[in-house]
Amino acid sequence: MTSTSPKQLDPEAYTRQIPFFNYRAIFERFEDDFVKIFRDVGKRGAFILQKDLFDFEDAMKEYLNVKHAFGVADGTNAIIIGLMTIGIGPGDEVIVPSHTYIASAASVHLVGATPVLCDIGPDNLICPKSAASKITSRTKAIMPVNVNGRTCAMDPLFKIANDHGLMIVEDSAQAFGSKYKGKNAGTFGKFGTYSFYPAKVLGCFGDGGAIVTNDDEIADKIAYLHDHGRNKDGAVVAWGTNSRLDNLQAAFLHHKLKFYHEDVARRRAIAAQYQAGLGDLPQLDLPVAPDAQPDHFDIYQNYEMAADDRDALQAFLRENGIGAIQQWAGTPVHQFDALGFKDDLPATDRFFKRTLMLPMHMAMTDEDVAYIVAKIRRFYNA
C-alpha cells in the first residue's frame, strides 16, 4: 500500500467509493484457502463438535492466555450462558453501560434478571462512578462492555466490585485481542465473551461467538450448558441449550486467527492516519491514538468519533462515496422507549448526539484514508 498525504489530495478532484465495511473482501482475501477448508471439512463430514472446533478453542486459549475457551453460536448466547453459570437469575440486577449493543442488556433480561443501565466516562466506556451509584441490595454483577476494540480501565471497576461483594463479567464482543495493562479483554472477570459476527476484526461467515474463563467450575458448567446439558459421558445433568460454534466456521476462524496480528496492525495504522490527519480539528473528538495511553492496547474494531454538525457531516461524506454510520442506528440502550427504561444518562445522551463512525477495515488503502481525511477537512473548511 502506498502512502499519500492528505495535503496532496484535492478533495474536489474525484470521488471514491469507500463502504463502511467491505464484506466481500473478507472472503476474497483468503478465498482459495477458504474453499480448501470447506472441501476438507465437507469431505470429512465434520460439522458439529469436531477437531476443527477443538483446535480453534485451543488456539484461542493460547492467543488470549486464558485457561478455558468455548466456541458458541453467537455473542449473545455467550453472555446468556455465562450468566447462567454464575447463577444470575430472577431478582438479580446486573449493571451495564447504555453505550452498547442491545444484546448486552437483553442477555441479562433473558436469564430473568434486570439490566440496570449506567453512564459513560470520558473514554466513552463504562463510568465507574455512575456504575457505583446504581448498586442496590439486588446487584450481583457489573458488566463492563469493551466497545470499539478498547478494554475498559478495570482497576476502578474491581475496587467497586470488591468493596460491594460483586462479580465482574465482560462483554468483549468488539475487543478480541485488546488489552489493559497487558491483559486481554475478556480474561479479567468471572467470564468474558466475544462475537465473531462477520464485521468483527475476527469474524466468520455467519454468527459465532466464544466464552472464556479461568475458573474451572465455571468452565465445567459452560461445557454442558452450551450442549443441551450433556456432560462428557453424554448424560444430561442439567437443563441446557444448543449453542455450539459450527465446526466449519471454527475452521475458518482458526485460519484467520493465524493472520490476526496483521489485521490488528493494519487497523492501528489506519487509526494513526486518522489521528495525523484530523487530530487538529476542534470540531472532532477522536478515539485515543495508538500507544497514546500505555495501559491500553486498542485493536480499533471501530473508529467512533464525536463530531460537530454530525448529521450534515455524515450526509456530506455519503455524497462523496464514504460510508460513515452511527453505531446501533444512533441509539443507546436507554433510549429504546419500548423497553421501558427511564434513566437519566447525560454523558451518553451528549455522545450519541455527535457520534459517527468512519470506515475501518482491511480492504482500505492509505489513499482511501487520505481521501476520507481530505473530505472531512473540506467539510470543516480546514
Secondary structure, DSSP 8 states (H G I E B T S, - for coil): -----GGG--TTT----B-S--HHHHHHTTHHHHHHHHHHHHHHT--SS-HHHHHHHHHHHHHHT-SEEEEES-HHHHHHHHHHHTT--TT-EEEEESSS-HHHHHHHHHTT-EEEEE-B-TTSSB-HHHHHHT--TTEEEE--B-GGG----HHHHHHHHHHHT-EE-EE-TT-TT-EETTEETTSSSS-EEEE--TTSSS--SS--EEEEES-HHHHHHHHHHTBTTB-TTS-B-S---B----HHHHHHHHHHHTTHHHHHHHHHHHHHHHHHHHTT-TTEE----TTSSTTEE---S-EEEEETTHHHHHHHHHHTTB--B-GGGG--GGG-GGGT-----HHHHHHHTTEEEE---TT--HHHHHHHHHHHHHHTT-
